[in-house]
Amino acid sequence: MGKVISYIIYFLIAIVIYAFIRASFTGEINSNTTIGQAATEVKDESIKTLKDMKNDASSAIEDMRNDMQQQKAN
């Protein structure tokens, strides 16, 4: 159980780093950005990334269910 929690924490840290790097390259975080603004931007991007991943996973599961139902029908 402890390894699963560790992997979840690593995954969340990776998403935060990804959001920070993405915001830096898109220009939303620059040398004039305050720490509070950067934190808000990273938080918003992290949430957006997690929601996108959830939606993609849900779509993939739904597509798989539809394929399985079509295979059973044939």
Buried (B, 14 or more C-beta within 10 A) or exposed (E): EEEEEEEEEEEEEEBBEBBBEBBBEEEBBEEEBEEEBBEEBBEEBBEEBBEEEEEEEEEEEEEEEEEEEEEEEE
